[in-house]
Amino acid sequence: MDHFLYRNGHLHAEDVALSDIAAAVGTPFYCYSAATLTRHFRLFQEALSPLPNLVCFAVKSNSNVAVLKLLGDLGAGMDVVSIGEYLRARAAGVPGERIVFSGVGKTRAEMRSALEGGIRQFNVESDPELEALSEVATALGVTAPIALRVNPDVDAKTHEKISTGRKEDKFGVPISRAREIYARAAALPGLRVVGIDMHIGSQLTDLAPFEAAYTKMAELTRALRADGHTIERLDLGGGLGIPYTRSNDAPPLPVDYGAMVKRVLGDLECEIEIEPGRLISGNAGVLVTEVIYRKKAEEREFLIVDAAMNDLVRPAMYSAHHDIDPLVEAVPGEPLVPVDIVGPICESGDTFAKQRALPLLQAGDRIAFRSAGAYGAVMASEYNSRPLVPEVLVSGDHFAVIRKRPDYDAMIARDTIPDWL
Ligand SMILES: *Cc1c(COP(=O)(O)O)cnc(C)c1O
């Protein structure tokens, strides 16, 4: 459930009409609903209760500092994959003790900054990373809490580019070598083993791969404890999928996921950490854009809109589907016409949807791409020298710009011309 609904024929974010925001901010813009973010975060907490748990929001899905502050104030932890994300979480007021540092390529400089700033846990993904972290922590005279990211060799059966838990994926250490690497970790100075970590992929629409992975995690917990390690936390990763269309089958709900977790891992007396991104932020955001032209070609009609693949890359990158709602609701019985919705960028890949049935929209009409709160603004670029799209947060009947639209001068001023030119 989200809070983007039609009222009196106009699409609203909570109690604010999106067309009012468009009039104030211009298009395109991202808009997030505070109530939806809050609801999704709480669903996870409730689903895992009464197990001790920390729901760590995957910052990479939406890293706006206002969004992080909203979730952090509710008690969320943060899962970060770079020191940039770590600093964003800290800027949002989230203490280091609630920040988990994931990722295959942490540099020594990043490790040092996180250790100095305070960190709950490093999710270590390889032997060389283990050695590097041991050296950095020892040099600082501190101890780094670690979990090893174990690759359970489970096929998440999701999109190729976001599957991470198979043998051939670059992530984690093979489960067959886990005991040996934990032994190595225990012998190295400056490290303290606190748990096990897994993350098998994103946009999973079935609980079976999770259950297979967590079953292996339970076995590994027992084996590692028998080897003398203290396993007090289990980090289950993120990855629960969301409905991107109203028509297809709904993926499992957090409550079903939580019930499975309790069944498979509940008796291990561990604190459960999870790292959901998409399920918290995805359906909490839309991208609003305006039609620049309606163009008739020989075979089909195009709506050329003012958002492009640089603003929302998911359709071009993952062939992703986003539902599209006009800001003004179609009247019942109004004929729908198939159109291709495309951006202004000079690439055929700059296509949001093909042959989508929409009311007859004209230049100046506005539409919203749904489910754009995750992997939307964070993946935007300035390709074609298009400044980053602003972000707006709605709560109840008010809204605020939480990242303003950059101006062209500032964008150009970032480049410098060497004095020999
Ligand atoms: C991407 C990622 C997540 C979040 O995945 P979602 O599908 O957005 O829930 C969590 N943990 C790690 C390590 C990730 O790389």
The ligand as a Gaussian input file, in Angstrom:
#p B3LYP/6-31G(d) Opt

LIG

0 1
 C       21.405000      -3.659000      -2.841000
 C       21.644000      -4.222000      -1.512000
 C       20.617000      -4.236000      -0.559000
 C       19.220000      -3.746000      -0.831000
 O       18.536000      -4.505000      -1.765000
 P       16.970000      -4.215000      -2.025000
 O       16.621000      -5.122000      -3.122000
 O       16.849000      -2.787000      -2.406000
 O       16.240000      -4.530000      -0.777000
 C       20.917000      -4.739000       0.691000
 N       22.154000      -5.195000       0.995000
 C       23.171000      -5.191000       0.109000
 C       24.490000      -5.702000       0.503000
 C       22.952000      -4.709000      -1.173000
 O       23.949000      -4.711000      -2.056000

